[in-house]
């Protein structure tokens, strides 16, 4: 067994041990801990990047290392690094918990990396629980008026329910097929998906992924957790967590390729419900993080459009959009973090006059928001184009039409944010000062949003090669 295939996971396990040791100190050293965390995450990005093209399997074929899993591991390490770049001011978390904050961010990243490589049901379940329970601890770390504790409890309870549904579905699948390996499940899926109990088992098994992706009806946690968690924790949940959920959803849904009509119809209903509910409820939100939470529910519906095609083009679109969503959503959260330096929840009206207070931040806000809305030539437009085209070519005309209508609805609440930043002003709000690293981060994000939107070929080719190992 070549343990180098397990390189990224071993690295992040070692990183977690470092933070565990740092958390044992009596006196916290905030600046030192942050520098260590940022440095280790940067090295982790290089480690996962160097392992991108590894191929093989581990642990009695229960763990697969291929281009598909490695792309998402790189995305997860990128998400962790980006979140740590805005964690220089952890105003929402007490200093004595900063080492624990880095520890649990690392362990949840480790769990998600194991999740995207899992090809055996129990391995997938354990990895999902590792990543989830780390997040359950991170959410209530925020100091505040009690909303953090309430959000943490809701997150834990709804997560436990979805975990129970998932385990119940896995038991159905194992009972009907006699195996827990995805490779051995594939030849037996024809009879499983042809029966109602098989479809129910598969959908219940996917409940855990629906929960992390905040798909209807497992979305109830998202608004409260987004608002209740510290800004950096919310940014991680809204970016890296979604990428891991998309990865496993794609790998799991591939079991139903060319078999179940009922399976794809169920996914279509969930897609429509998520898109419509998320966009309509987001319209009335005044808190920016709650608005982004409902936006994430709507985007979960867009992801499902690529998944339910069960074809190469749909999977390519979903992978591309997962990577795009990580960057464009993080861009908006980076603006939130820099404006709300005291760690508070940011209201939309608090963005008034941002064009005057920080032209660079306002430019990145408009790029991030337009990318989420799917406005060309952003990376979000290219991603939506790939998803809509794949669904249309698979015969889902009405689904694409509903998705386009929902995209138009989303423009309303996205433009409210830009209206506040560019067309309203509040003289009482002072300028926002940015450090040189933050300015460079802003420029880099802007270049990615526009550059990969105009020239998506490299990512599309990588995604195409990755999909061949799944379908």
ABEGO torsion letter per residue (X at the ends): XBAAAAAAAAAAAAAAAAAAAAAABABBBAAAAAAAAAAAAAAAAAAAAAAAABBEBBGGGABBBBAAAAAAAAAAAAAAAAAAAAAABBAABBAAAAAAAAAAAAAAAAAAAAAAABABAAAAAAAAAAAAAAAAAAAAABBBAGAAAAAAAAAAAAAAAAAAAAAAAAAAAAAAAGBABAAAAAAAAAAAAABAAAAAAAAAAAAAAAAAAGBOAAAAAAAAAAAABBAAAAAAAAAAAAAAAAAAAAAAAAAABGABAAAAAAAAAAAAAAAAAAAAAAAABABAAAAAAAAAAAAAAAAAAAAAAGBAAAAAAAAAAAAAAAAAAAAAAAAAAAABAAGBBBBAAAABGAAAABAAAAAAAAAAAAAAAGBOABAAAAAAAAAAAAAAAAGBAAAAAAAAAAAAAAAAAAAAAAAAAAABBBAABBBBBBBAAAAAAAAAAAAAAAAAAABAAAAAAAAAAAAAAAX
